[in-house]
Amino acid sequence: MIDIAGDFHTHTVHSHGTGSVEDNVKAAIDRGLAAVAISDHGMAHPFYGIRSMEKYLRDIEDVRERYADQIRVYSGYEGNLQSLKGRVDLPEGWTDAIDFPFFGYHRMVRYPNPADFFHFMMPKSHSDSAVEKNTRAVSAALEKSPAMMVSHPGYGLPVDKTALARAAAASGKALEINAKHPEFTVEELRDAARAGAKFIIGSDAHSPGRVGDFRAAIEKAEQAGISPSQILNSRENIDSFLASLEERRRRRGPRQFRDVLGRAYGGS
């Protein structure tokens, strides 16, 4: 039986969620979770991206300190795939402030050139050629960016999930099994597991009431025979996963939010 101990994909009013950072943290505590990440949408999205990284990070830091004796709180960031070459709006410098960066495909983001705009904005073709291009783009982003996971793979952008699983395994990154967008079929999940992928189950909560709601994702993972040992945020693995995030934080040292903001977005 799969038991998930941390929700690393939750949204707040800093992008297009309905609750505050504190609301999500309280909901995670009520669910009995050991950890929660606030992971709002990347700034390249003009409609619901994070509007101020400094306010966002300070808000998370404040809530983290106030609830430190009840739950582990992490800063996340759901970046946007922007180009066929694997560009993600996680500019150099953001890793100094973000505990858990990841990315996914979302429409209507800022694209670097017309070719990327037309490819990612047009109706999505399922032709072999299009799927191959999409898979290469997501795989390149996994390899080149500091992102630790690709969110809802296949949602809105057809990809070869088995090939993507091999790329994730090779780069030491995770694939999300998303409770809101269950794009994986049972057979695709089986194939991804055979390819060596590790998984994170996320709620993709856009309201506090959905934080920690993993039911759809757990059901599909169990149907596919995915074991808790293959899921990084399972109760079985949560201590080692959190230890890796804490080590990442220690290596960064003290975070200077104004400096990080200037480095991360000023030169992108």
Buried (B, 14 or more C-beta within 10 A) or exposed (E): EBEBBBBBBBBBBBBBBBBBBBBBBBBBBEBEBBBBBBBBBBBBBEEBBBEEBEEBBEBBBEBBEEBEEEBBBBBBBBBBBBBBEBBBBBBEBBBBBBBBBBBBBBEEBBBEEEEBBEBBEEEBEEEEEBBEBBBBBBBBBBBBBBBBBBBBBBBEBBBBBBBBBBBBBBBEBBBBBBBBBBBBBBEBBBBBBEBEBBBBBBBBBBBBEBBBBBEBBBBBBBEBEBEBEBBBBBBBBBEEBBEEBEEBBEEBEEBEBEEBBBBBBEEB
